[in-house]
Amino acid sequence: MIISLFNLIFKWKGWKLFTPCPAEAHNCVMLAAPHTSNWDFVYAMVALKKLGLKPRFTIKKEFNKPLIGAWIQSLGALWIDRSPKVPGQKRRSMIEVMVELIKESKEPLTVLVTPEGTRSKTEEWKTGFYYTALEAKVPICLAFMDYKKRITGVGQCFMPSGDINADMKIIMDFYKNKAAKFPENFSVDKRYS
Protein backbone atom coordinates (compact mmCIF):
# COMPACT_ATOMS: atom_id res chain seq x y z
CA MET A 1 0.00 0.00 0.00
CA ILE A 2 2.66 2.53 1.04
CA ILE A 3 4.90 1.63 -1.93
CA SER A 4 1.92 2.21 -4.24
CA LEU A 5 1.58 5.70 -2.78
CA PHE A 6 5.34 6.27 -3.19
CA ASN A 7 5.01 5.14 -6.82
CA LEU A 8 2.27 7.71 -7.49
CA ILE A 9 4.41 10.48 -6.01
CA PHE A 10 7.38 9.32 -8.12
CA LYS A 11 5.31 9.61 -11.31
CA TRP A 12 3.58 12.84 -10.28
CA LYS A 13 6.93 14.55 -9.59
CA GLY A 14 8.24 13.49 -13.03
CA TRP A 15 11.08 11.19 -11.98
CA LYS A 16 12.74 8.90 -14.52
CA LEU A 17 14.56 5.65 -14.02
CA PHE A 18 18.23 5.22 -14.96
CA THR A 19 18.65 1.85 -16.66
CA PRO A 20 19.94 -0.78 -17.04
CA CYS A 21 20.53 -1.98 -13.52
CA PRO A 22 23.89 -3.73 -12.98
CA ALA A 23 23.47 -7.46 -12.22
CA GLU A 24 25.70 -7.07 -9.13
CA ALA A 25 23.06 -4.83 -7.52
CA HIS A 26 21.07 -7.90 -6.45
CA ASN A 27 23.64 -8.82 -3.77
CA CYS A 28 25.64 -5.87 -2.51
CA VAL A 29 26.15 -2.99 -0.15
CA MET A 30 24.38 -0.17 -1.97
CA LEU A 31 25.12 3.48 -1.32
CA ALA A 32 22.28 5.98 -1.63
CA ALA A 33 23.43 9.56 -2.14
CA PRO A 34 23.01 12.47 -2.09
CA HIS A 35 20.91 12.25 1.06
CA THR A 36 19.62 15.68 2.12
CA SER A 37 15.88 15.02 2.45
CA ASN A 38 13.43 12.38 3.66
CA TRP A 39 12.08 12.39 0.07
CA ASP A 40 15.28 10.62 -0.98
CA PHE A 41 13.98 7.47 0.73
CA VAL A 42 10.68 7.63 -1.17
CA TYR A 43 12.29 7.99 -4.60
CA ALA A 44 15.03 5.45 -3.87
CA MET A 45 12.59 2.76 -2.72
CA VAL A 46 10.39 3.20 -5.81
CA ALA A 47 13.34 3.25 -8.22
CA LEU A 48 15.04 0.20 -6.73
CA LYS A 49 11.82 -1.82 -6.73
CA LYS A 50 11.15 -0.80 -10.35
CA LEU A 51 14.65 -2.11 -11.16
CA GLY A 52 13.66 -5.50 -9.74
CA LEU A 53 15.65 -5.12 -6.53
CA LYS A 54 14.52 -5.84 -2.99
CA PRO A 55 16.30 -3.07 -1.10
CA ARG A 56 16.76 -3.53 2.63
CA PHE A 57 17.97 -0.96 5.13
CA THR A 58 19.34 -1.31 8.64
CA ILE A 59 17.56 0.09 11.66
CA LYS A 60 17.96 -0.39 15.41
CA LYS A 61 15.93 -3.27 16.87
CA GLU A 62 14.48 -0.82 19.40
CA PHE A 63 12.20 0.54 16.64
CA ASN A 64 10.62 -2.89 16.19
CA LYS A 65 7.48 -2.15 18.20
CA PRO A 66 3.84 -3.07 17.61
CA LEU A 67 2.31 -1.40 14.53
CA ILE A 68 5.26 0.85 13.64
CA GLY A 69 7.63 -2.13 13.53
CA ALA A 70 5.42 -4.05 11.09
CA TRP A 71 5.12 -0.96 8.87
CA ILE A 72 8.90 -0.36 8.87
CA GLN A 73 9.51 -4.06 8.20
CA SER A 74 7.18 -3.94 5.19
CA LEU A 75 9.42 -1.22 3.72
CA GLY A 76 12.51 -3.45 3.99
CA ALA A 77 13.90 -3.01 7.50
CA LEU A 78 16.74 -5.24 8.68
CA TRP A 79 16.68 -5.12 12.48
CA ILE A 80 20.11 -4.51 13.96
CA ASP A 81 20.93 -6.06 17.32
CA ARG A 82 24.43 -5.13 18.45
CA SER A 83 24.20 -6.79 21.84
CA PRO A 84 26.89 -9.39 22.60
CA LYS A 85 26.21 -12.95 21.47
CA VAL A 86 27.61 -14.16 24.80
CA PRO A 87 26.86 -12.25 28.02
CA GLY A 88 29.93 -10.40 29.27
CA GLN A 89 31.46 -9.90 25.82
CA LYS A 90 31.71 -6.42 24.34
CA ARG A 91 28.96 -4.94 22.21
CA ARG A 92 29.31 -5.88 18.53
CA SER A 93 30.14 -3.24 15.93
CA MET A 94 27.72 -2.26 13.20
CA ILE A 95 30.18 -3.69 10.66
CA GLU A 96 30.24 -7.09 12.43
CA VAL A 97 26.44 -7.25 12.50
CA MET A 98 26.04 -6.21 8.86
CA VAL A 99 28.67 -8.70 7.64
CA GLU A 100 26.89 -11.43 9.58
CA LEU A 101 23.52 -10.46 8.03
CA ILE A 102 24.96 -10.59 4.51
CA LYS A 103 26.88 -13.85 5.00
CA GLU A 104 23.98 -15.64 6.69
CA SER A 105 21.28 -14.50 4.26
CA LYS A 106 19.75 -17.42 2.39
CA GLU A 107 18.97 -15.20 -0.59
CA PRO A 108 20.75 -12.30 -2.33
CA LEU A 109 20.71 -9.18 -0.18
CA THR A 110 20.81 -5.54 -1.27
CA VAL A 111 21.64 -3.50 1.85
CA LEU A 112 20.95 0.20 1.32
CA VAL A 113 23.24 2.61 3.20
CA THR A 114 23.33 6.42 3.40
CA PRO A 115 27.07 6.99 3.80
CA GLU A 116 26.73 10.66 4.70
CA GLY A 117 25.10 9.50 7.93
CA THR A 118 22.97 12.66 8.15
CA ARG A 119 20.78 14.90 6.01
CA SER A 120 22.90 17.87 7.14
CA LYS A 121 26.13 18.80 5.38
CA THR A 122 29.14 16.73 6.28
CA GLU A 123 32.52 16.69 4.59
CA GLU A 124 33.47 13.22 5.88
CA TRP A 125 31.35 10.21 5.03
CA LYS A 126 30.99 7.14 7.24
CA THR A 127 33.19 4.33 5.92
CA GLY A 128 31.61 1.32 7.67
CA PHE A 129 29.88 0.39 4.41
CA TYR A 130 33.29 -0.03 2.78
CA TYR A 131 34.63 -2.44 5.39
CA THR A 132 31.31 -4.30 5.44
CA ALA A 133 31.47 -4.94 1.68
CA LEU A 134 35.17 -5.82 1.85
CA GLU A 135 34.72 -8.34 4.66
CA ALA A 136 31.46 -9.80 3.30
CA LYS A 137 33.06 -10.08 -0.16
CA VAL A 138 30.21 -8.32 -1.96
CA PRO A 139 30.29 -5.39 -4.39
CA ILE A 140 29.61 -1.77 -3.57
CA CYS A 141 26.89 -0.35 -5.82
CA LEU A 142 26.24 3.35 -6.31
CA ALA A 143 22.57 4.36 -6.28
CA PHE A 144 21.82 8.02 -6.81
CA MET A 145 19.16 10.68 -6.99
CA ASP A 146 19.77 13.67 -9.23
CA TYR A 147 17.13 16.28 -8.46
CA LYS A 148 18.21 18.60 -11.28
CA LYS A 149 17.65 15.93 -13.95
CA ARG A 150 14.92 14.09 -11.96
CA ILE A 151 16.63 10.77 -12.58
CA THR A 152 17.47 7.99 -10.15
CA GLY A 153 18.85 4.48 -10.29
CA VAL A 154 22.06 2.48 -9.88
CA GLY A 155 25.04 3.87 -11.78
CA GLN A 156 27.81 1.36 -11.23
CA CYS A 157 29.07 -1.46 -9.05
CA PHE A 158 32.58 -2.60 -8.17
CA MET A 159 34.33 -4.97 -5.79
CA PRO A 160 36.28 -3.14 -3.08
CA SER A 161 40.00 -3.67 -3.65
CA GLY A 162 41.19 -3.11 -0.09
CA ASP A 163 42.75 0.21 -1.11
CA ILE A 164 40.20 2.51 0.52
CA ASN A 165 41.78 5.67 -0.89
CA ALA A 166 41.52 4.49 -4.49
CA ASP A 167 38.05 3.00 -4.06
CA MET A 168 36.64 6.03 -2.25
CA LYS A 169 37.98 8.24 -5.06
CA ILE A 170 35.87 6.20 -7.52
CA ILE A 171 32.85 6.80 -5.30
CA MET A 172 33.48 10.55 -4.90
CA ASP A 173 34.06 10.98 -8.64
CA PHE A 174 30.70 9.30 -9.27
CA TYR A 175 28.71 11.44 -6.81
CA LYS A 176 30.42 14.83 -7.21
CA ASN A 177 28.07 16.03 -9.97
CA LYS A 178 24.81 14.62 -8.58
CA ALA A 179 22.31 17.34 -7.60
CA ALA A 180 20.79 16.99 -4.13
CA LYS A 181 17.33 18.26 -3.19
CA PHE A 182 19.11 20.70 -0.87
CA PRO A 183 22.50 21.26 -2.59
CA GLU A 184 23.81 23.34 0.31
CA ASN A 185 23.60 20.20 2.49
CA PHE A 186 25.56 17.90 0.18
CA SER A 187 29.30 17.38 -0.05
CA VAL A 188 31.43 14.50 -1.22
CA ASP A 189 34.04 13.32 1.28
CA LYS A 190 36.85 15.89 1.08
CA ARG A 191 39.42 13.31 2.20
CA TYR A 192 39.02 11.40 -1.08
CA SER A 193 37.95 13.99 -3.66
Secondary structure, 3 states (H helix, E strand, C coil): CHHHHHHHHHHHCCCEEECCCCHHHHCEEEEEECCCCCHHHHHHHHHHHHCCCCEEEEEEHHHCCCCHHHHHHHHCEEEECCCCCCCCCCCCCHHHHHHHHHHHCCCCCEEEECCCCCCCCCCCCCCHHHHHHHHHCCCEEEEEEECCCCEEEEEEEECCCCCHHHHHHHHHHHHCCCCCCCHHHCCCCCCCC
